[in-house]
Amino acid sequence: MKKVIKKYFFLALAIIMYSCNEDEKYDILERYTPETITSDEIAPVLNLQAQYMDSNSEIVLVTWMNPEDDFLSKVEISCCSANDNLLGEPVLLDAVSTKVGSYQTSLSVEERGYVKIVAINEKGVRSEARTAEILSSQQDFVYRADCLMSSVIELFFGGRYNAWNENYPNATGPYWDGIAAVWGQGAAYSGFVTMYKVTKETNNEKLRAKYAEKEETFLNSIDIFLNNGSGRKSFAYGTYIGPNDERYYDDNVWIGIEMANLYELTGNEVYLQHANTVWNFILEGIDDVTGGGVYWKEGAVSKHTCSTAPAAVMALKLYQLSKNESYLEIAKSLYSYCKDVLQDPNDYLFYDNVRLSDPSDKNSELKVSKDKFTYNSGQPMLAAAMLYRITKEEQFLKDAQNIAQSIYKKWFKNYHSSILDRDIMILSDPNTWFNAVMFRGFVELYKIDKNDVYVKAVKNTMEHAWQSNCRNRLTNLMSDDYAGDKKEGKWNIKTQGAFVEIFSLIGELEQLGCFQE
């Protein structure tokens, strides 16, 4: 067996990929003499991933990002078995600061374990080793979610404010050194919470521990957006950092839902306190203007589906946690408002918002903005499914099923996937964050009626996206082009957080046996 291993290893094909202009090519040894190198430490590589190219191949693709260090000289790559035996001799490759590198090697599937990389500077100083499990090409979605979340943490999180950047590659500005607004912070937080939840159902202790260790870091990160400046009644999350920044009810309710989820997941009272803080703020956004509903933000004149429907969902979550009937009653009221005022009676889908035609006259006619988005129908679907689970009233289940059918009809289309070698129904709406919020409703409905048509369509979309050019193979970051027809050069945190959430939810369904033939 050892001879076979060595045979495969020495067939390794080393490829190192760098992109630079002709005038940028240089030799580090020519620029620096050993005497000028004073650093006795070097940072490790980032975003290390290793995966078999396809199910019939023994070629492993290893990708990583070199650390930012002008004196970086080499990276040392080692392949190890699962029981830590070295498979062949380590390979040394030239390396350039901050560049993405890749390397291919042959390794039998039976012997797969992990890859280890060490960065080395011109003085010979070695970095801390980074390791990555060699994944199969057909990993389940929990592992895909983990691959993506690991990349998102490496490439988006940190900086001066220890928060999520808006984009990768990161550009400083226009505000707060390029960190995302609270909407993006919340999207990343939702991805983390959903990932954390699904890892608790796995038997992988390392994976569970990996995300448990991030709890406090990510809570502290999002809490820097809390404010109650200018004599405001309550604390809430502002759009950006600062005591007086504007506060949106919809931005807050998404975070509040995740705080309730984390309390249910961990039993930590801190999360319940955070959920109550958000809920008290949401209550300030409800009045009888236009008949009820939740305003979009403080000082707004419009009531939105994106604030009202998730407020109903949050109330239902708080009811499930507390059994306090007041939460159930307000959830029913908010859901009824969405149906009566914001639902299109012709197709069961939901409009965007409503306002008075004359803001100074409470009795003036209602003016409805009739744009339709996936998440604005997904949240009422989720609320209806949750109401059915709690009350067992058949009308709520019928409502959820009608909404689901209409979403499927409007936002999915037939598509031939040459990658999957079959026709699928693919999501045609390109806003992944909207679609992640919508998918929450599909998942809850499936758990009740076991109709897998809708969740399978999303799963097929994501399966194709992962294997297509929608996924950047060097970073694992995803684009909103699920077919993979367009090349992406810039990635947004809302999109990445949403993909993590969708992958994690699919992973949860896999754990429930949803996709077994």
Long-range contacts (C-beta under 8 A, 24 or more apart in sequence): 1-111, 4-108, 5-87, 5-88, 5-107, 5-108, 5-111, 6-88, 8-58, 8-105, 8-106, 8-107, 8-108, 9-79, 9-87, 9-88, 9-105, 9-106, 9-107, 10-88, 11-105, 11-106, 12-88, 12-91, 12-103, 12-104, 12-105, 12-106, 13-59, 13-104, 13-105, 13-106, 14-91, 14-93, 14-103, 14-104, 14-105, 15-102, 15-103, 15-104, 16-93, 16-94, 16-95, 16-101, 16-102, 16-103, 17-100, 17-101, 17-102, 17-474, 18-96, 18-99, 18-101, 19-99, 20-96, 20-99, 28-70, 28-71, 28-72, 28-73, 28-96, 28-122, 29-73, 29-122, 32-70, 32-71, 32-122, 34-122, 34-123, 37-71, 37-121, 37-122, 37-123, 39-69, 39-71, 39-121, 39-123, 39-125, 40-123, 40-125, 41-125, 41-127, 42-67, 42-69, 42-71, 42-72, 42-119, 42-120, 42-121, 42-125, 42-126, 42-127, 43-67, 43-68, 43-69, 43-119, 43-127, 44-117, 44-118, 44-119, 44-127, 44-128, 44-129, 44-130, 45-75, 45-101, 45-117, 45-119, 45-127, 45-130, 46-130, 46-154, 46-155, 47-150, 47-151, 47-154, 47-155, 47-475, 47-476, 48-115, 48-117, 48-130, 48-131, 48-132, 49-132, 49-135, 49-147, 49-150, 49-151, 49-476, 50-114, 50-115, 50-132, 50-133, 50-134, 50-135, 51-134, 51-135, 51-136, 51-137, 51-139, 52-109, 52-112, 52-134, 52-135, 52-136, 52-137, 53-104, 53-137, 54-137, 55-136, 55-137, 55-138, 57-137, 58-106, 58-107, 58-108, 58-109, 59-104, 59-105, 59-106, 60-104, 60-105, 60-106, 60-107, 60-112, 60-115, 60-134, 61-102, 61-103, 61-104, 61-473, 62-102, 62-103, 62-104, 62-105, 62-115, 62-117, 62-132, 63-100, 63-101, 63-102, 63-103, 63-473, 63-474, 63-475, 64-100, 64-101, 64-102, 64-117, 64-130, 65-98, 65-99, 65-100, 65-101, 65-154, 65-475, 66-95, 66-96, 66-97, 66-98, 66-99, 66-100, 66-101, 66-119, 67-97, 67-98, 67-119, 67-127, 68-97, 68-98, 69-97, 69-119, 69-121, 70-97, 71-121, 71-122, 71-123, 72-96, 72-97, 72-119, 72-120, 72-121, 73-120, 73-121, 73-122, 74-119, 74-120, 75-101, 75-117, 75-118, 75-119, 75-120, 76-117, 76-118, 76-120, 76-126, 77-103, 77-115, 77-116, 77-117, 78-115, 78-116, 78-117, 79-105, 79-107, 79-113, 79-114, 79-115, 79-116, 80-113, 80-114, 80-115, 80-116, 81-111, 81-112, 81-113, 82-112, 82-113, 82-114, 83-113, 84-113, 85-113, 87-111, 87-113, 92-120, 95-119, 100-474, 100-475, 102-474, 107-134, 109-136, 112-136, 140-507, 140-510, 141-459, 141-462, 141-503, 141-504, 141-506, 141-507, 141-510, 142-198, 142-199, 142-202, 142-207, 142-503, 142-504, 142-507, 142-510, 142-511, 144-466, 144-503, 144-507, 145-195, 145-198, 145-500, 145-503, 145-504, 145-507, 146-195, 146-199, 146-207, 146-210, 147-476, 148-476, 148-477, 148-478, 148-496, 148-499, 148-500, 148-503, 149-191, 149-192, 149-195, 149-500, 150-476, 151-475, 151-476, 151-477, 151-496, 152-188, 152-191, 152-477, 152-493, 152-496, 152-497, 152-500, 153-214, 155-475, 155-477, 155-491, 156-188, 156-493, 156-496, 157-188, 157-221, 161-221, 161-224, 161-241, 162-217, 162-220, 162-221, 162-224, 163-221, 163-222, 163-224, 164-188, 164-221, 164-493, 164-497, 165-493, 166-492, 166-493, 167-490, 167-491, 167-492, 167-493, 168-475, 168-477, 168-490, 168-491, 168-493, 169-490, 175-240, 176-240, 176-241, 180-493, 180-494, 181-239, 181-240, 182-222, 182-225, 182-237, 182-238, 182-239, 182-240, 182-248, 182-251, 182-255, 183-239, 183-248, 183-251, 183-254, 183-494, 184-492, 184-493, 184-494, 184-497, 185-221, 185-222, 185-225, 185-493, 186-222, 186-237, 186-251, 186-254, 186-255, 186-258, 187-254, 187-433, 187-436, 187-493, 187-494, 187-497, 187-498, 188-218, 188-493, 188-494, 188-496, 188-497, 189-218, 189-222, 189-255, 189-258, 189-497, 190-254, 190-258, 190-436, 190-497, 190-498, 190-501, 191-496, 191-497, 191-498, 191-499, 191-500, 191-501, 191-504, 192-218, 192-497, 192-500, 193-258, 193-261, 193-262, 193-265, 194-500, 194-501, 194-504, 194-505, 195-500, 195-501, 195-504, 196-262, 196-265, 197-261, 197-265, 197-504, 197-508, 198-504, 198-505, 198-507, 198-508, 198-511, 200-265, 201-508, 201-511, 202-511, 215-262, 215-266, 219-270, 219-274, 222-255, 226-277, 232-298, 233-284, 234-277, 234-280, 234-281, 234-284, 235-277, 235-281, 236-277, 236-278, 236-281, 237-278, 246-297, 246-298, 246-299, 247-281, 247-297, 247-298, 248-296, 248-297, 248-298, 248-307, 249-281, 249-282, 249-285, 249-294, 249-295, 249-296, 249-297, 249-298, 249-307, 249-311, 250-296, 250-297, 250-304, 250-306, 250-307, 250-310, 252-278, 252-281, 252-282, 253-278, 253-282, 253-294, 253-307, 253-310, 253-311, 253-314, 254-310, 254-437, 256-282, 256-314, 257-310, 257-313, 257-314, 257-317, 260-314, 260-317, 260-318, 260-321, 261-317, 263-321, 264-317, 264-320, 264-321, 272-321, 275-314, 275-318, 278-314, 279-314, 279-315, 279-318, 282-311, 282-314, 286-311, 286-334, 289-356, 289-362, 290-341, 290-354, 290-355, 290-356, 290-366, 291-337, 291-340, 291-341, 292-333, 292-334, 292-337, 292-341, 293-334, 293-337, 293-338, 293-341, 293-342, 293-354, 294-334, 296-353, 301-355, 301-356, 301-359, 302-353, 302-354, 302-355, 302-369, 303-337, 303-341, 303-353, 303-354, 303-355, 304-352, 304-353, 305-338, 305-342, 305-350, 305-351, 305-352, 305-353, 305-376, 305-379, 305-380, 306-352, 306-373, 306-375, 306-376, 306-379, 308-334, 308-337, 308-338, 308-342, 309-334, 309-335, 309-338, 309-350, 309-376, 309-379, 309-380, 309-382, 309-383, 310-379, 310-437, 312-338, 312-379, 312-380, 312-383, 313-379, 313-382, 313-383, 313-386, 316-383, 316-386, 316-387, 316-390, 317-386, 319-390, 320-390, 328-390, 331-383, 331-386, 331-387, 332-387, 334-383, 335-380, 335-383, 335-384, 335-387, 338-380, 338-383, 339-380, 339-399, 341-366, 341-368, 342-368, 343-380, 344-370, 344-372, 347-406, 347-409, 347-410, 348-377, 348-399, 348-402, 348-403, 348-405, 348-406, 349-376, 349-377, 349-403, 349-406, 349-407, 349-410, 350-376, 350-377, 350-380, 351-376, 352-376, 372-410, 373-429, 373-431, 373-434, 374-407, 374-411, 374-429, 374-431, 374-434, 374-435, 374-437, 374-438, 375-433, 375-434, 375-435, 375-437, 375-438, 377-403, 377-406, 377-407, 377-438, 377-441, 378-407, 378-434, 378-437, 378-438, 378-439, 378-440, 378-441, 378-442, 379-437, 379-438, 379-440, 379-441, 380-441, 381-407, 381-438, 381-441, 381-442, 381-444, 381-445, 382-440, 382-441, 382-444, 385-441, 385-444, 385-445, 385-448, 386-444, 388-448, 389-444, 389-448, 397-448, 397-449, 400-441, 400-445, 400-448, 401-445, 401-449, 401-451, 403-441, 404-441, 404-442, 404-445, 404-454, 407-438, 407-442, 407-454, 408-453, 408-454, 408-457, 412-457, 415-464, 415-483, 417-460, 417-464, 419-464, 419-467, 419-468, 420-460, 420-463, 420-464, 420-467, 424-457, 424-460, 424-461, 424-464, 425-457, 425-460, 425-461, 426-457, 426-460, 426-461, 426-464, 426-482, 426-483, 427-457, 427-458, 427-461, 427-482, 430-480, 430-481, 430-482, 431-480, 432-478, 432-480, 432-494, 432-495, 432-498, 432-499, 432-502, 433-494, 433-495, 433-497, 433-498, 435-498, 435-502, 436-497, 436-498, 436-499, 436-501, 436-502, 437-498, 439-501, 439-502, 439-505, 440-505, 443-505, 443-508, 443-509, 446-509, 446-514, 447-512, 452-514, 452-515, 455-506, 455-509, 455-514, 456-514, 456-515, 458-502, 458-506, 459-506, 459-509, 459-515, 462-499, 462-502, 462-503, 462-506
